[in-house]
Amino acid sequence: MSNEPSATGTSPRTPRPGAQKSSGAVTKKGERAAKEKPATALPPVGEEEPKNPEEYQCSGILETDFAELCARSGYTDFPKVVTRPRPHQNFVPSASMSEKPTQDDQRLSASCSQNSLESKYVFFRPTIQVEMEPEDSKAVKEIYIRGWKVEDRILGILSKCLPSLSQLQAINLWKVGLTDKTLTTFIALLPLCSSTLRKVSLEGNPLPEQSYYKLMGLDSTIAHLSLRNNNIDDHGAQLLGQALSTLHNSNRTLVSLNLGFNHIGEEGAGYIADGLRLNRSLLWLSLAHNRIQDKGALKLAEVLRPFELTHREVVERRRLLLEKGSQERSRSPSSSRHGDSKTEREKSQTMGISSVALADKPEKMQTVKTPKGLGKKKEKSGEVVKKEEKSGSGQSPTQGTPKKEDATKAGKGKVTIPEQKMSKGKGPKTGSKEKRSILLESEQLVVEATEMVNPLLEPVEHRDGKVFMPGNKVLLHLNLLRNRITEVGLEGFLTAVQYQVQVSKPKSSSKGPLGLLWLSLAKNCFDPQCPTYTMIQELMLPRDPVKAKVREEEATAT
């Protein structure tokens, strides 16, 4: 009996043979797992090395490049690049569509509804829609991103893909949740794109700081800019007006600007009008569906007819005239001779040269300055040649410049110039400095097509001690549909249209500005049958090129 409790007491202490086996199996499995773990972790590390987005060379195919760069950047659920869907053209409903569907048709429609349901879910997924060139199915012409937020990560990938697209012409971003920071990033990648990129559309992207004006910088190459439905107010319009033109700078690449469906009021329209005063590149402007009233309308109409220059503009115009005059004298030998007459005359008076000494040297009247190194060497030879040429000539003393400046120039070392050059140099003498500067700039436009004439150097009119500059005749299209303009604002546009009709007539052979060709004032706060609006329509109807072409086609058809 004494041995039984001891046996029972010692029996729990003895380990079971099965427990020892199980613990040994656990230890062996742990050792195996510890040995196998490094082996399973090594292959992904080796695969990450070649997947470096910086080392990838884009091929110019957006679908391939974008997917590869997203995969290398660790971006798994990225938007797909798809072709932009187009509506079916020339769709004519057949007579069979009106018949009742059969049982087979109902079964087919049920299966199609399931597919359409899946396609609807796919439709809401973020995509990058592209439009291809008709000649080249792989060349992207336009990019459309709509309805999903574009972050810095996507912009960083696009900054590597877009430069390889040599045929890219337009980028359209509609409701992509842009911020002022992402807009700055987007503007930074635009210079990296191809030179064919000329159109940018940012619609439905309101920004707190309204920094859309950065797209219209002096170094911008955008020709067509659309900023519809961005809640742009008067402050944003002020920034855009300053981007169009200021007293010292103006945008020279923007051709069309769409500011429709915003919150621009009277003050904002005035800022846009101030930008049009000295801008000579914008051809198309839309301010439809805004809050412009009569005050803003009168400011816009004022720019389209001769307007008075402010004091600052008059001062800047005089400075430009002096600057262009100095450039003219430095480039043209004859003009420099006329321009230096005052300084030479003062020098001759201080030197005390007598009129008798000046009369002995009439043959040196047509001389110009040369570089200092050549003056001394060619002084004597030039004088001898000129004496031989002029010995039998009977040139009148009225031609050329006064004799005082000729005498002083002769003592400094001169060379002669051919007679043909002197005959060309006599023209600018009769004109004023303003005309000469305008002629000089017109010659520069022929030589350098990229340089534009400053509007402040255009011919002006002086009335009652004020300087009036001709109105903007470059703007062709102005849309003010659905604003708050009354008949008071119409009077200003009537005066502007009458001036445009008198000054500029649309001709195919004319190379000058055509003036305003299309003006939309419908759906405003006035009666469509009022006499002022009727007169504006009658004046603008012959100028509309689209309606004129339709009338010509109708006339030829009849």
Secondary structure, DSSP 8 states (H G I E B T S, - for coil): --HHHHHHHHTTTS--HHHHHHHHHHHHHHHHHHHHHHHHHHHHHHHHTT--GGG----S-HHHHHHHHHHHTT--S--EEEE-----SS----GGGGS---HHHHHHHHHHHHHHHHHHHHHTS-EEEEEE-SS-TTSEEEEEEESS---HHHHHHHHHHGGG-TT--EEEEES----HHHHHHHHHHGGGS-TT--EEEEES---SS-GGGGGG-TT----EEE-TTS---HHHHHHHHHHHB-SS-B-SS--EEE--SS---HHHHHHHHHHHHS--S--EEE--SS---HHHHHHHHHHTS-EE--HHHHHHHHHHHHHHHHHHHHH-HHHHHHHTHHHHHHHHHHHT--HHHHHT-GGGSSEEE--HHHHTTTHHHHHHHHHHHHSS----TTSSS-HHHHHHHHTT-EEE--HHHHHHHTHHHHS-HHHHHHHHHHHHHHH-TT----GGGS--EEETTEEEE----S--EEE--SS---HHHHHHHHHHHHHHHHH----SS--S-----EEE--SSSS-TT-HHHHHHHHHHGGG-HHHHHHHHHHHHH-
